[in-house]
Amino acid sequence: MTGGSTGRAVVTGGAGFLGSHLCEALLARGYEVVCVDNLSTSDGTNVSHLLGKEGFSLVRADITERLTIDGPVDVVAHLASPASPADYFRLPLQTLDAGSRGTEACLRLAAEQGARYLLASTSEVYGDPIVHPQPETYWGNVNPIGPRSVYDESKRFAEALSMAWARERGVDVVIVRIFNTYGPRLRAGDGRVVSNFIVQALTGRPLTIYGDGRQTRSLCYQSDLISGLVAALDARGVTGPVNLGNPTELTVLELASQVLEATGSSSEVVQLEALQDDPARRQPDITRAGELLGWAPEVTLTDGLLRTISWFAKRLDLK
């Protein structure tokens, strides 16, 4: 596959936050897109504007049961999984199923079709890192039995399974590790720090920080992340893993301050008990993404927050 080529793409989790943006990006490039989603963490609103659009179809299915797609497939992008703490704490077994049986179903489809296969992994595979910033060579510091492990370990297993299929069955695999991403189509109340802060600020509620707020995050705007996913799909021969994220690091307290300033809110900031196994620092080393994909983020946090705030301000009735 080379940049600008067309084909047929299957995007699992395609009705989710990032999945819906990837569906749009692939459609814009001329792909026919089959969006597969069981709608367990979304209601289909993210892709409602694509229904009826030429080249787009939505299949409501649970890939942990089976994944059957009629016709040729050139790309399989596996994004299906609960991805916010609120969701994977609520759906622990389903999260593990998505990373295990769901990943196997996607790999099997890619193997049968000779398709390029992309696994959307996560910075959570690094756990609470003791190496900073985190390069792809770091094996991580994950609590395998803690409450977050259902997501962390499902993605670690998905990476291992994907590499085994690449080595043993020749599947054209690329693994990307996605760091904290934000932007339009985040769900209000999904437990992610950006959406929590924005909704709380816009509605005059206190901004809730878990712990002392000195833990850090590195936030990447969705359009930058999507361009990285597309670049990874284009980069035949690149297996990864490849970190995708914005290396600009800030504390949760600093983020709260920026959200309050951007919204003009007078909400107070309150501190709650720290979450178990919450990473103290999170920052991607994106050297490999630059070298292998020619990719780097472009949207500043200031601009990205303003775009996201504007989107939420128009949709607060969706809380």
HUFENGI-V82566 format. One record per helix or strand of 3 or more residues. SS is the DSSP state (A for helix, B for strand). FROM is the first residue (numbers start at 1). LEN is the number of residues. If there is no record, write none. Layout:
BEGIN
ss:SS from:FROM len:LEN
ss:SS from:FROM len:LEN
END
This chain:
BEGIN
ss:B from:8 len:5
ss:A from:17 len:12
ss:B from:32 len:6
ss:A from:45 len:6
ss:B from:56 len:5
ss:B from:75 len:4
ss:A from:85 len:6
ss:A from:92 len:22
ss:B from:116 len:7
ss:A from:123 len:4
ss:A from:149 len:21
ss:B from:172 len:7
ss:A from:193 len:10
ss:B from:207 len:4
ss:B from:216 len:3
ss:A from:222 len:13
ss:B from:240 len:5
ss:B from:249 len:3
ss:A from:252 len:12
ss:B from:269 len:4
ss:A from:287 len:7
ss:A from:301 len:13
ss:A from:316 len:3
END
